[in-house]
Amino acid sequence: MTTYTYSKARQNFSNILEMAQKKGEIFIRRKDGSLFVLKPYCKSGSPLDVPGVDISITREEITGYLKEARER
């Protein structure tokens, strides 16, 4: 658990952000004892959400292949 004081975090904010990126999270403690977590934002999405592939095939060709496969 890497913890920095508010003053150190403010003085070295760029470095703190880089460390949070590498380590996953950094803790920042204020004078009054309150503790905060700084961690990178991870965009959530489906692992199945992938870009399409252009295979240059027409709709008629696809339906023809499907009909052919179903006849087997």
C-alpha angles and dihedrals in degrees: 000000000000111000128184131184117247091250094052092045091051093049094048101030096141092052091045090054091051091049091049088052091053100038099034098237142021126200122222120197124200126211091258090058098253113143128214132188122223113195136156118265112247114205106228120217141137116287085222092060098102130151117264125253121232106225095169096234126140127233090246091056091050093050090047091054091047093051090048092050093048092053092061 
